Amino acid sequence: MDGTFMKHSPGGTLLVACLRNSNNEIQIVSVTWVPGETKENWSWFLDHLLKTITRPAFIIFDRDKGMIPALEQVAPGIPHFFCLRHFMENFNSKFRNKTLRNAGWNLGKAPTAIAHTKWADELAKLNKKAVDWMESVDTTKWAAAYSPCARFGTMTCNNDESVNSAPMTARQEPLLDYLMIIKKYASGKRFEFIIKMTKWGQLTDYAEKMFAGKCLTRGFDEMEVFSQCSSSFNVDVKVMVSSRQSTQSITARYPTRALVDASSTWTLRASMWLRRSSTSTK
């Protein structure tokens, strides 16, 4: 979710919510115009949005001050995170150094606690104050390693900004005309997506490509996934087995939903797509 200042008459701010669909493409969910990014306006926008998408996996935004209290009020049970790119822009405004910025990015994107500690140590060697500045902000809001839920590789709200830039040339139009242009743009993209869907099997094109890269050489019925504790597992499609202190066998068709434990610390690098399996697998 993001807000974009409207430079032309009547001014104000365009609020945009979008998501990535099952083919890893940007899909606009909701757009509105408001006088400014305040708690009241974000609350109103969120209230209407959540009537359409009742339980999003998570919400990512640019740390707007109006958004934070709005989320706490309207969507208290939905995980929300800060856009890592905006977070690092704030970092860069304080520590103007490319090497520090790159190390900070690696710290934010580190997928495990071990990798996070490694990059924190690397950054501390360069500038201890830089680490202190980053970790003064709740790490669960910006660090992939400490995310309370799966992020599926989404660390920024660039989705919204790319949507905002698409109908850029139309911003000089009257407000209602501009909103209609956005509606037409979003409808066209959705129609394109529906046409693509008619040509897919059980997996989307994106899922096919990603899945092919995760298959092990030993056979189609197995794949490799990784946990947050840096352990890897060979997972069978028909019966998925996880071993920590005890072994559990879980029959499932969704790889990312199959490998779990009581503390919910497993992070799977696979996807939530339904896997194409043999005809005997139901």
BELZI-V490325 format. One record per residue. N is the residue number from 1. SS is DSSP state (2 for helix, 1 for strand, 0 for the rest). PHI is phi in whole degrees, 0 to 359 (999 if undefined). Layout:
n=N ss=SS phi=PHI
n=N ss=SS phi=PHI
This chain:
n=1 ss=0 phi=999
n=2 ss=1 phi=203
n=3 ss=1 phi=239
n=4 ss=1 phi=235
n=5 ss=1 phi=290
n=6 ss=0 phi=269
n=7 ss=0 phi=285
n=8 ss=0 phi=266
n=9 ss=0 phi=301
n=10 ss=0 phi=264
n=11 ss=0 phi=77
n=12 ss=0 phi=79
n=13 ss=1 phi=226
n=14 ss=1 phi=263
n=15 ss=1 phi=263
n=16 ss=1 phi=230
n=17 ss=1 phi=235
n=18 ss=1 phi=215
n=19 ss=1 phi=216
n=20 ss=1 phi=258
n=21 ss=0 phi=280
n=22 ss=0 phi=293
n=23 ss=0 phi=257
n=24 ss=0 phi=62
n=25 ss=0 phi=248
n=26 ss=1 phi=284
n=27 ss=1 phi=230
n=28 ss=1 phi=287
n=29 ss=1 phi=256
n=30 ss=1 phi=205
n=31 ss=1 phi=221
n=32 ss=1 phi=208
n=33 ss=1 phi=248
n=34 ss=1 phi=222
n=35 ss=0 phi=297
n=36 ss=0 phi=190
n=37 ss=0 phi=273
n=38 ss=0 phi=252
n=39 ss=2 phi=302
n=40 ss=2 phi=297
n=41 ss=2 phi=291
n=42 ss=2 phi=293
n=43 ss=2 phi=297
n=44 ss=2 phi=298
n=45 ss=2 phi=296
n=46 ss=2 phi=297
n=47 ss=2 phi=301
n=48 ss=2 phi=288
n=49 ss=2 phi=298
n=50 ss=2 phi=285
n=51 ss=2 phi=281
n=52 ss=2 phi=268
n=53 ss=0 phi=247
n=54 ss=0 phi=289
n=55 ss=0 phi=215
n=56 ss=0 phi=294
n=57 ss=0 phi=299
n=58 ss=0 phi=192
n=59 ss=1 phi=235
n=60 ss=1 phi=237
n=61 ss=1 phi=209
n=62 ss=0 phi=261
n=63 ss=0 phi=67
n=64 ss=0 phi=299
n=65 ss=2 phi=297
n=66 ss=2 phi=286
n=67 ss=2 phi=289
n=68 ss=2 phi=301
n=69 ss=2 phi=293
n=70 ss=2 phi=294
n=71 ss=2 phi=296
n=72 ss=2 phi=296
n=73 ss=2 phi=274
n=74 ss=2 phi=268
n=75 ss=0 phi=228
n=76 ss=0 phi=294
n=77 ss=0 phi=264
n=78 ss=0 phi=262
n=79 ss=0 phi=302
n=80 ss=1 phi=223
n=81 ss=1 phi=225
n=82 ss=1 phi=272
n=83 ss=0 phi=297
n=84 ss=2 phi=295
n=85 ss=2 phi=294
n=86 ss=2 phi=294
n=87 ss=2 phi=300
n=88 ss=2 phi=285
n=89 ss=2 phi=294
n=90 ss=2 phi=295
n=91 ss=2 phi=299
n=92 ss=2 phi=292
n=93 ss=2 phi=291
n=94 ss=2 phi=263
n=95 ss=0 phi=240
n=96 ss=0 phi=281
n=97 ss=0 phi=207
n=98 ss=2 phi=296
n=99 ss=2 phi=296
n=100 ss=2 phi=296
n=101 ss=2 phi=298
n=102 ss=2 phi=296
n=103 ss=2 phi=294
n=104 ss=2 phi=296
n=105 ss=2 phi=299
n=106 ss=2 phi=298
n=107 ss=2 phi=295
n=108 ss=2 phi=293
n=109 ss=2 phi=270
n=110 ss=0 phi=306
n=111 ss=0 phi=280
n=112 ss=0 phi=230
n=113 ss=2 phi=297
n=114 ss=2 phi=296
n=115 ss=2 phi=294
n=116 ss=2 phi=298
n=117 ss=2 phi=297
n=118 ss=2 phi=300
n=119 ss=2 phi=287
n=120 ss=2 phi=295
n=121 ss=2 phi=294
n=122 ss=2 phi=297
n=123 ss=2 phi=292
n=124 ss=2 phi=296
n=125 ss=2 phi=296
n=126 ss=2 phi=278
n=127 ss=0 phi=195
n=128 ss=2 phi=297
n=129 ss=2 phi=294
n=130 ss=2 phi=294
n=131 ss=2 phi=295
n=132 ss=2 phi=300
n=133 ss=2 phi=296
n=134 ss=2 phi=294
n=135 ss=2 phi=279
n=136 ss=0 phi=286
n=137 ss=0 phi=264
n=138 ss=0 phi=313
n=139 ss=2 phi=295
n=140 ss=2 phi=291
n=141 ss=2 phi=269
n=142 ss=0 phi=224
n=143 ss=0 phi=263
n=144 ss=2 phi=299
n=145 ss=2 phi=296
n=146 ss=2 phi=247
n=147 ss=0 phi=293
n=148 ss=0 phi=285
n=149 ss=0 phi=214
n=150 ss=0 phi=295
n=151 ss=0 phi=255
n=152 ss=0 phi=53
n=153 ss=0 phi=80
n=154 ss=0 phi=270
n=155 ss=0 phi=243
n=156 ss=0 phi=227
n=157 ss=0 phi=257
n=158 ss=2 phi=298
n=159 ss=2 phi=306
n=160 ss=2 phi=295
n=161 ss=2 phi=290
n=162 ss=2 phi=290
n=163 ss=2 phi=291
n=164 ss=2 phi=300
n=165 ss=2 phi=280
n=166 ss=2 phi=299
n=167 ss=0 phi=265
n=168 ss=2 phi=304
n=169 ss=2 phi=294
n=170 ss=2 phi=270
n=171 ss=2 phi=292
n=172 ss=2 phi=278
n=173 ss=0 phi=284
n=174 ss=0 phi=304
n=175 ss=2 phi=306
n=176 ss=2 phi=297
n=177 ss=2 phi=296
n=178 ss=2 phi=296
n=179 ss=2 phi=296
n=180 ss=2 phi=292
n=181 ss=2 phi=296
n=182 ss=2 phi=296
n=183 ss=2 phi=299
n=184 ss=2 phi=295
n=185 ss=2 phi=298
n=186 ss=2 phi=294
n=187 ss=2 phi=295
n=188 ss=2 phi=296
n=189 ss=2 phi=296
n=190 ss=2 phi=293
n=191 ss=2 phi=297
n=192 ss=2 phi=300
n=193 ss=2 phi=295
n=194 ss=2 phi=297
n=195 ss=2 phi=299
n=196 ss=2 phi=297
n=197 ss=2 phi=301
n=198 ss=0 phi=293
n=199 ss=0 phi=259
n=200 ss=0 phi=270
n=201 ss=0 phi=266
n=202 ss=0 phi=283
n=203 ss=0 phi=243
n=204 ss=0 phi=285
n=205 ss=2 phi=302
n=206 ss=2 phi=297
n=207 ss=2 phi=296
n=208 ss=2 phi=302
n=209 ss=2 phi=293
n=210 ss=2 phi=293
n=211 ss=2 phi=294
n=212 ss=2 phi=299
n=213 ss=2 phi=285
n=214 ss=2 phi=260
n=215 ss=1 phi=292
n=216 ss=0 phi=277
n=217 ss=0 phi=292
n=218 ss=0 phi=286
n=219 ss=0 phi=160
n=220 ss=0 phi=288
n=221 ss=0 phi=276
n=222 ss=1 phi=228
n=223 ss=1 phi=211
n=224 ss=1 phi=244
n=225 ss=1 phi=232
n=226 ss=1 phi=233
n=227 ss=0 phi=258
n=228 ss=0 phi=292
n=229 ss=0 phi=266
n=230 ss=0 phi=68
n=231 ss=0 phi=262
n=232 ss=1 phi=246
n=233 ss=1 phi=224
n=234 ss=1 phi=270
n=235 ss=1 phi=249
n=236 ss=1 phi=273
n=237 ss=0 phi=297
n=238 ss=0 phi=283
n=239 ss=0 phi=228
n=240 ss=1 phi=263
n=241 ss=1 phi=241
n=242 ss=1 phi=239
n=243 ss=1 phi=234
n=244 ss=0 phi=236
n=245 ss=0 phi=264
n=246 ss=0 phi=223
n=247 ss=1 phi=263
n=248 ss=1 phi=239
n=249 ss=1 phi=248
n=250 ss=1 phi=231
n=251 ss=0 phi=272
n=252 ss=0 phi=201
n=253 ss=0 phi=254
n=254 ss=0 phi=248
n=255 ss=2 phi=306
n=256 ss=2 phi=286
n=257 ss=2 phi=260
n=258 ss=2 phi=267
n=259 ss=0 phi=264
n=260 ss=0 phi=220
n=261 ss=0 phi=216
n=262 ss=0 phi=297
n=263 ss=0 phi=272
n=264 ss=0 phi=55
n=265 ss=0 phi=260
n=266 ss=0 phi=287
n=267 ss=0 phi=239
n=268 ss=0 phi=264
n=269 ss=0 phi=273
n=270 ss=0 phi=283
n=271 ss=0 phi=241
n=272 ss=0 phi=267
n=273 ss=0 phi=283
n=274 ss=0 phi=290
n=275 ss=0 phi=276
n=276 ss=0 phi=287
n=277 ss=0 phi=234
n=278 ss=0 phi=289
n=279 ss=0 phi=294
n=280 ss=0 phi=279
n=281 ss=0 phi=272
n=282 ss=0 phi=244
